[in-house]
Amino acid sequence: MPGRTMMDVGRTVVVTGASAGVGRATARRFARAGANVALVARDAVSLRETVAELEAIGAKAIGIPADVADAEAVFTAARQAEERLGPIEVWVNNAMATVFAPFSDVSPEEFRRVTEVTYLGYVHGTMAALRYMRMRDRGVIVQVGSALAYRAIPLQSAYCGAKHAIRGFTDSLRSELLYEGSNIRLTMVQLPAVNTPQFDWARTHLDRQPRPVPPVVQPEAAAAAIFSAAHQRQREVWLGFSTIKVILGNLVVPGYLDRYLARHAYDAQQTSRALQPARRDNLDAPVSELHRTRGSFDAEANAFAQAISGDTARWGAAIFLSSLVAAGSWLVAQRVTGNSLRRRHSKRR
């Protein structure tokens, strides 16, 4: 089977938000490598369909209906995964929710719900994974992040806040694990815009249908980066040139990006199509018929995106900027030296 390695055969992997989008593609990628996969999501029907999909490629898979906002439900899912599939070696936190709207149009209940799913869902998943990984002092926890964990954009304040929170929480926990001398590894994969069903089912208060900000990649490209991160000792992985550009750009010129996004990000997150009056959303309950891996933007989505270590990107940017500073200093020195020589020559004449 393509992609199968002895490292993965028989390993138990848990993926949250696994019935659609990036989570579904990630579950399939681990299944192709021979892992036993526990899929966690709210919709039981879609979970059964995804389990059947994985079993068709020869994997052992189970579906566990759970809302990641409910800590006890996540802890129960972890216990069932251990009992039915064996020791959890990899846990992928991926479940998310969002609301497309200006902050002034978001209700407290909506903001809380996005935070409970997108941020606290990762906290609950990490707690559940550590309960079992600590007993064996091994395992990998992958946090599926976003370029928006570094550079927030308008119209998704709750989601951006949650992604920032995940990064802060993850960095804090990583330091604690290092202090303990733990062999449990924690990594975060920062994604660009991905062609998933979230734009078809996310709650929105906009007049037009939401869309991902270009450039867009396919969920399979994201799954490949997540799979790779689970096997390599990388603190953080950035997927796609747009993610690298956004993160580094925000470190250097955040004020410029504030103004740029104010001018362009409203239209960039909406299609030209008017929102359908009967459109359903999945904030409070799943929309079963829309559960699939890819969204509605196949025509523009790239099947491949380059993944790079966040540390490598930072070092590369530092070296590049240092080179620019050194070159600028050399040019200034040359100009000063040239002017000095010309003045001396003029005095001699």
Steps between C-alpha positions, in 0.01 A plus 500: 500500500647842403619702797509201738799486735585261781505804732126549444360148472281433801552840662191662646429851376213722619376781275238751615277671247560187292176474305576777249766728356856490629410253776354250257797533264738457796321187621526355150872582481576318826276210397691461173819473707359207696388678818190415700292817497243628750285771347336751733224734380142592583310340213456123536378450142801675349732311733361169375558611141860599579568175686372305197728706276804411711403135530475484121874574479578228753523703821356429842288801598231595750273802523429662836226767504604784731489878520855614583356792698390237755811397696346182640391388154858542375642309798252220429604498134864459602413210729302326226784548252747339742268212583398421143815584299792496743741759644455848352824598326382808309220743584404760238291795626319640198131568577397861443209740464481859384261789439544734204391842620632830630559479875211741559261246344620198699295405804664398830355151455655467153838622617491259794406206278786564254743532791375183670537293183807651336708578808367300795446202271878493453555538873263210572660284231848571631394418856345174381810401301735579788301281740619196304826621347643593842459140619732383222708819467458507123270635233446794268232769523444699180315830524353599164545875487486775244691800374223683689665383823756774427312750282132554575262619230168683514164318496629202704592649837387199705685248281818710482493550876466125551791421267720753680398340830591152376850618414548661842365196682716265292820699560433504875437126513805425288723676752341302783564171320863600443533588869367155592742328262199346327534303176154613389530728199281799420490663157279751320425517127408845370279472192406742222144524364370149427217386273272340761122500555532758780418777252177322409384440856665755730266753657510836330333838537638625169289565191711280271621141514830464696814381325865425589754778446718408199729321445314182597632145550320167503439316831733221385793745495419596859469133597844426354654777712323376816611141431858615448496711818392195699813317385763774525639688795389845396369759742277656237425449131384774261316385186512706182679815395197711595526379863872578512442844348214586737679388817831667420328809362304542822823487699649781292212726388188426709365854461519480122310168509231659720433756228537255212250256652258782578498583128502151349401224744125568501457429129766226503284296741180521296393373160277697265208266579225621731444294814209257468219579748456132594871437553571284808811525715686259728581722797258331738417180312663312209376525142528135395456535124799735465753268664769436243874551470509782246299820482369698203828650376663210315556711190751726673643276774857374472561131560850565638656755733852510639534438873791653689610505862401824672849524652659460157278774358589736784873433467480547125320831541752612765793415275335677205430814703851492648639477147293798394621702799861399431465589131342833588777575749764412240339730242483783752865444593600497134315824439658666804846381393442620146386843616801527730743413218337753268530774762868422552564499127320834467714657776823386334402672179 
